[in-house]
Amino acid sequence: MKIYPIIVCFNPDVSNLNLLCKTLTNNHSAVIIVDNTENSYIAEYVAFPACTLIPLGENTGIAHAQNIGIKQAIKGGADVIVFFDQDSKIENDFLPLLLAPLKVGEPKVVAPVFFDDPEGYEFPAMRLNKYGLLVKTYKRDRNIPYDVDVIISSGTAATAVTFNIAGFMDEDFFIDFVDTEWCLRCRNKNIPIQVCTYCRYEALGRCGINKSWGYARVCS
């Protein structure tokens, strides 16, 4: 299985970015960093051979940056694509646990249980009720993967074939609702989305600071 993590950056803390890259490359994955920073400085600090840096020279939005990473990954022969933020915090066994339900060539999306680390807040996944409204759902006492309709993109993995069926991110959205719209498109194509309850994902403050991010706004 060829794994391509995509990290979208904007003025990142390079110490945490280096730690994330080290953890991912230790798991035999080919990391793609797409940098939205106007004057990119990452190349001076990130020096892992398995990392590809794509500096955009301006903030083009998360959808555009993710699409650039997706195209690069598919070009490289990716079987699975995983999305991360610059402040993502994962354990060494995160990728094996997250990717366990995926099969190469079968469309599917999986996500971890997502926490805002400083606030200790669990972000819910979402289900569509019979009226077409999004309803929050949490891990609670679940101990096996469960079906959802909308998840936050950060920490999420999808088989490469998923993008052939559902398409790429909609660049008409700059930041807000990018992941929400894409997930709804996946569900419209009957692509399963599951939360892996045994897999924990933390962000170092992003959710507490930026509640306007697309998925967070839906949940708040």
C-alpha positions in Angstrom: 0.0 0.0 0.0 1.5 3.3 -1.1 0.6 6.0 1.5 0.7 9.7 0.7 0.0 12.1 3.6 -0.8 15.6 2.5 0.0 18.4 5.0 -1.4 21.9 4.1 0.6 24.7 5.8 0.2 28.4 6.5 2.9 30.1 8.6 3.6 26.8 10.4 5.5 26.0 13.6 8.4 24.1 12.1 9.2 22.2 15.2 5.8 20.5 15.2 5.9 20.1 11.5 9.2 18.3 11.7 7.8 16.0 14.4 4.8 15.2 12.3 6.9 14.5 9.2 9.3 12.3 11.1 6.4 10.2 12.5 4.8 9.9 9.0 8.1 9.0 7.2 8.8 6.4 9.9 5.6 4.7 8.8 7.0 4.4 5.2 4.8 7.1 3.7 5.7 9.7 1.1 4.8 13.1 2.6 3.6 16.0 0.5 3.7 19.4 2.1 1.7 22.1 0.3 2.7 25.5 1.8 0.2 28.4 1.5 2.6 30.8 3.2 3.4 33.9 1.1 7.1 33.9 1.8 7.8 30.2 2.5 10.5 29.4 5.0 9.9 25.7 5.5 12.7 24.5 3.2 15.2 25.9 5.7 13.9 23.6 8.5 12.3 20.5 7.0 14.8 18.1 5.7 13.3 14.6 5.4 14.2 12.8 2.1 10.7 11.3 1.9 9.0 14.8 2.0 8.1 16.8 -1.1 7.6 20.5 -0.5 5.4 22.5 -2.8 5.5 26.2 -1.9 2.6 28.1 -3.5 3.9 31.6 -2.7 0.4 32.8 -1.6 -2.6 31.7 0.4 -4.7 29.9 -2.2 -7.1 28.3 0.3 -7.3 24.8 1.7 -9.3 23.3 -1.2 -6.8 24.4 -3.8 -3.8 23.3 -1.7 -5.3 19.9 -1.0 -6.1 19.4 -4.7 -2.5 20.1 -5.6 -1.4 17.5 -3.1 -4.0 15.0 -4.3 -2.8 15.3 -7.9 0.8 15.0 -6.9 0.0 11.9 -4.8 -2.0 10.2 -7.6 0.8 11.0 -10.1 3.1 9.2 -7.7 0.9 6.1 -7.7 -0.8 6.6 -4.3 -3.1 3.9 -3.1 -4.2 5.9 0.0 -4.2 9.7 0.7 -4.3 11.1 4.2 -4.9 14.7 5.1 -3.1 16.5 7.9 -2.8 20.1 9.3 0.5 21.6 10.3 -0.4 21.3 13.9 -1.5 17.7 13.8 -0.3 15.4 16.6 -0.2 11.7 16.1 1.3 8.6 17.7 3.6 6.2 15.9 0.8 3.6 15.4 -1.7 6.2 14.1 -1.5 5.3 10.4 -1.6 1.5 10.8 -4.7 1.8 13.0 -6.4 4.3 10.8 -5.8 2.5 7.5 -6.7 -1.0 8.7 -10.3 -0.8 7.3 -9.2 0.4 3.8 -8.7 -1.9 0.9 -6.7 -0.7 -2.2 -9.1 -0.1 -5.1 -12.2 0.1 -3.0 -13.7 3.5 -2.4 -13.9 4.4 1.3 -13.1 7.2 3.7 -12.0 6.7 7.3 -11.4 9.2 10.1 -10.1 9.1 13.7 -11.8 10.5 16.8 -10.7 14.1 16.6 -9.8 16.1 19.7 -8.8 19.7 20.3 -5.8 19.0 22.5 -5.6 22.2 24.7 -9.4 22.3 25.3 -9.9 18.5 25.6 -12.8 18.8 23.3 -14.0 15.9 21.2 -15.3 17.1 17.8 -18.3 15.2 16.7 -18.8 13.5 13.3 -22.1 14.1 11.6 -25.1 12.1 10.4 -27.9 13.2 8.1 -31.3 12.6 9.6 -34.4 11.9 7.7 -35.0 15.6 7.1 -31.6 16.1 5.5 -30.2 17.9 8.6 -26.8 17.3 10.0 -26.9 15.8 13.5 -23.8 15.4 15.8 -22.6 12.0 16.8 -19.8 11.1 19.2 -17.6 8.2 20.0 -19.2 7.7 23.5 -19.0 3.9 24.3 -18.5 2.7 20.8 -15.5 0.4 20.3 -15.7 -0.5 16.6 -15.8 1.8 13.5 -19.2 3.3 12.8 -20.8 4.9 9.8 -21.1 8.7 9.5 -21.9 11.2 6.7 -19.6 14.2 7.4 -16.2 14.3 9.1 -13.4 16.8 9.5 -10.8 16.3 6.7 -7.7 16.7 9.0 -6.5 13.2 10.0 -8.8 11.6 7.4 -7.8 8.9 4.9 -9.3 7.9 1.6 -8.4 5.4 -1.0 -7.2 7.0 -4.2 -10.1 5.5 -6.2 -12.4 7.6 -4.0 -11.3 10.7 -5.7 -11.9 9.2 -9.1 -15.5 8.6 -8.1 -16.3 11.6 -5.9 -14.0 14.2 -7.5 -11.5 16.5 -5.9 -12.2 19.4 -3.4 -14.4 22.2 -4.7 -12.1 25.2 -5.0 -15.1 27.6 -5.0 -14.8 27.1 -1.2 -11.7 28.8 0.2 -11.7 27.4 3.8 -15.3 27.0 5.1 -17.2 23.9 4.3 -14.6 22.3 2.0 -14.7 19.0 3.8 -18.4 19.1 4.5 -19.2 19.5 0.8 -16.8 16.8 -0.3 -18.2 14.3 2.3 -21.7 14.9 1.1 -20.6 14.3 -2.4 -19.0 11.0 -1.3 -22.2 9.9 0.4 -24.2 10.9 -2.8 -22.0 8.4 -4.6 -22.6 5.8 -1.8 -19.0 5.9 -0.7 -18.8 4.8 2.9 -17.4 7.1 5.6 -16.5 5.6 9.0 -15.0 6.9 12.2 -12.4 4.5 13.7 -13.1 4.7 17.4 -9.7 3.1 18.4 -7.8 5.8 16.6 -7.2 9.2 18.3 -6.2 12.4 16.6 -5.2 15.7 18.2 -4.5 19.2 17.0 -2.4 21.6 19.0 -4.9 24.4 19.3 -6.3 24.8 15.8 -9.9 24.0 16.7 -9.9 26.2 19.8 -8.5 29.1 17.8 -10.3 28.8 14.4 -13.9 27.8 14.9 -14.7 29.4 11.5 -13.1 26.4 9.8 -15.8 24.8 7.7 -16.5 21.7 9.7 -16.1 23.4 13.0 -18.7 26.0 12.1 -21.2 23.3 11.3 -20.6 21.7 14.7 -20.7 24.8 16.8 
